[in-house]
């Protein structure tokens, strides 16, 4: 390899590493919460992102509303942040009906009426705790 080829290769490596670092720092904010079971549902047109669920375990402190921890989380049925809110709500209804456990990926940077938004919901076939 001549000097020019080495310089081009180094520039490509630096560019690739830079792009990797940018993608790592811009990854989605959030965390998992093993929420227990869905105990209530709420549908509300203009508030709370259109729909919410109450889970049996308190949400982490990052999702506190007016300084108090809560069990309520928005599923964003209006689609302000994510387009799959109605599907998450239907999944929550099925989980509540069958008394199955859920886990939530919560994005505490996105909120409706002060409540955190669930980015993802997983339902577990095993019965409640």
Buried (B, 14 or more C-beta within 10 A) or exposed (E): EEEEEEEEEEEEEEEEEEEEEEEEEEEEEBEEBEBBBBBEBBEBEEBBBBBBBBBBBBBEEBBBBEEEEBBBBBBBBBEBBBEBBBEBBEBBBEBBEEEBBBBBBBBBEBBBEEBBBBBBBBBEEEEEE
